[in-house]
Amino acid sequence: MKPQDIIAAKSLWIFGYGSLVWKPDFKYKRSKVGHIRGYKRRFWHGDNHHRGNDEMPGRVVTLIEDDDECTWGVAFEVTGAQVDESLSYLNVRETVCGGYTTKMVDFYPEGEEHAPVSALLYIATSDNPLYLGPASPEEIGAQIAVSSGKSGHNMEYLLKLAMFMRSSCPQVEDRHLFSVETAALTVVSYLLAAQ
């Protein structure tokens, strides 16, 4: 789907796999939990606005192509005027402030047997200046534990994403997410004990 076709669409699904799962901040008709295939979620993207700053960027998730993986999240259906309103909002939140580009992907709603729906996805690529790349869960967790930006502490982002996965997708073991969560909580516990 070309950008002009997306804007002209009367109905559009938008897939969220990071903060959108708990804070879409745009009006939508309905939402569904489900997954996309061929991608894995990783805390490999830097954030110097929402969850960090220039001196101490936070870490947020992006998607890395991997044919053997799938990523769970939430897709939101926007219709009518909501299409333009949500895209205008998300293009600032994700593209201008976050450094993401867009792609269309197949979204598979949980528990539904019929064909997938096409959904818009915001994804950061490795050529983005904010892209930090791979690191160990301990390194990522330590960075998250001490970073904060205009939208709040980086720990809030991590913990809310982990909470979403446990409550909405309890059957899914997101090893990367949960290992980063464990590492970050260990750092926070250490910092609190040292006070």
C-alpha positions in Angstrom: 0.0 0.0 0.0 1.4 3.4 -1.0 1.5 6.3 1.4 -1.3 8.1 -0.6 -3.4 5.0 -0.5 -3.0 4.7 3.3 -4.1 8.3 3.8 -7.1 7.8 1.5 -8.2 4.5 3.1 -11.6 4.4 4.8 -10.4 1.7 7.3 -6.8 0.9 8.4 -5.3 -1.4 11.0 -2.2 -0.2 12.9 0.0 -2.7 14.7 1.6 -1.8 18.0 4.3 -3.8 19.7 5.8 -1.3 22.1 4.2 1.6 23.9 1.2 1.5 21.6 0.0 -1.7 23.3 -0.9 0.3 26.4 -1.0 3.9 25.2 -2.2 4.4 21.7 -3.3 8.0 22.3 -5.5 8.1 19.2 -9.2 7.2 18.7 -9.9 3.9 17.1 -12.9 1.7 16.3 -11.7 -1.5 17.9 -8.5 -3.4 18.9 -7.4 -7.0 18.7 -4.5 -8.8 20.3 -2.5 -10.9 17.8 0.8 -11.3 16.1 2.9 -10.7 13.0 5.3 -13.2 11.5 8.9 -12.8 10.4 10.0 -10.3 13.0 11.4 -10.4 16.6 11.0 -7.6 19.1 14.3 -6.2 20.4 15.4 -3.2 22.7 17.9 -2.1 20.1 16.6 1.4 19.3 17.7 4.5 21.2 15.3 7.1 22.4 16.5 10.7 23.2 13.0 12.2 23.5 10.2 10.0 25.0 12.3 7.8 27.3 15.8 9.3 27.4 17.8 12.4 26.3 20.8 13.2 24.2 23.2 12.6 27.1 21.6 9.4 28.3 19.3 7.8 25.6 16.8 5.3 26.7 16.1 2.0 24.9 12.8 1.1 23.2 11.8 -1.7 21.0 12.0 -2.1 17.3 11.6 -5.1 15.1 14.3 -7.2 13.5 13.5 -9.4 10.5 13.7 -13.1 11.4 11.7 -15.7 9.4 11.5 -18.1 12.3 10.0 -15.5 14.8 6.7 -13.8 15.5 5.9 -10.7 17.6 2.8 -10.3 19.6 1.0 -7.0 20.2 -2.2 -5.1 19.5 -3.7 -3.9 16.2 -6.1 -1.0 16.2 -8.7 -0.4 13.5 -9.2 3.2 12.6 -12.0 4.3 10.3 -13.2 7.5 8.6 -11.6 10.6 10.0 -9.7 8.5 12.5 -7.4 7.3 9.7 -6.0 10.8 9.0 -6.0 11.8 12.7 -4.2 8.7 13.9 -1.6 8.9 11.1 -1.0 12.6 11.7 -0.4 11.9 15.4 1.7 8.7 14.9 3.9 10.4 12.2 5.0 12.9 14.9 5.2 10.4 17.8 7.0 7.6 15.9 8.6 9.1 12.8 9.7 12.6 13.8 10.5 12.0 17.5 11.2 8.3 17.2 13.0 7.8 13.9 10.7 5.0 12.6 9.6 4.3 9.0 6.4 2.4 8.0 5.6 -0.9 6.4 2.5 -3.0 5.7 2.4 -6.5 7.3 0.0 -9.3 7.8 -1.6 -9.3 11.2 -3.0 -12.5 12.7 -5.7 -11.8 15.4 -5.6 -14.2 18.3 -8.1 -17.0 18.1 -9.3 -16.2 14.6 -9.0 -18.8 11.8 -9.6 -16.6 8.8 -7.0 -14.9 6.7 -4.8 -12.2 8.3 -5.6 -8.5 7.9 -3.1 -6.0 6.4 -1.7 -3.6 9.1 0.5 -0.6 9.2 3.7 -1.0 11.2 6.3 1.5 12.4 9.8 0.1 12.4 13.2 1.5 13.1 16.0 0.4 10.8 19.7 -0.1 11.5 20.6 3.0 9.3 18.7 5.2 11.7 21.0 7.5 13.8 19.1 6.5 17.0 19.6 2.8 16.3 21.8 1.3 19.1 21.9 -2.3 18.0 22.4 -5.5 19.9 23.7 -5.6 23.5 23.4 -8.1 26.3 20.2 -8.1 28.5 22.4 -6.8 31.3 23.7 -3.8 29.3 20.2 -3.0 28.0 18.7 -3.3 31.5 21.3 -1.1 33.0 20.7 1.6 30.4 16.9 1.4 30.9 17.2 1.5 34.7 18.8 5.0 34.6 17.1 6.7 31.6 14.2 9.1 31.6 12.6 11.4 29.0 9.6 13.6 28.3 7.1 10.7 28.4 8.5 9.3 31.6 11.1 6.8 33.0 12.4 4.1 30.7 11.5 1.5 33.4 7.8 2.4 33.0 8.0 1.5 29.3 9.7 -1.8 30.0 7.5 -2.8 32.8 4.2 -1.9 31.1 5.3 -3.9 28.0 6.2 -6.9 30.1 2.8 -6.6 32.0 0.9 -6.5 28.7 2.6 -9.7 27.5 1.9 -11.5 30.8 -1.8 -10.4 30.9 -2.8 -10.4 27.2 -0.4 -13.1 25.8 0.3 -15.5 28.7 1.0 -18.3 26.3 4.0 -16.4 24.7 7.5 -16.6 26.2 9.2 -13.4 25.1 12.7 -14.3 26.3 14.4 -11.1 25.2 11.8 -8.9 26.9 11.7 -10.8 30.1 15.5 -11.1 30.4 15.9 -7.4 29.9 13.1 -6.8 32.6 15.0 -9.1 35.1 18.3 -7.3 34.4 16.8 -3.8 34.8 15.0 -4.8 38.0 18.3 -6.1 39.4 20.0 -2.8 38.7 17.1 -0.8 40.3 17.2 -3.0 43.4 21.0 -2.4 43.6 20.6 1.3 43.2 17.9 1.5 45.9 19.9 -0.6 48.3 22.9 1.7 47.8 20.9 4.8 48.8 
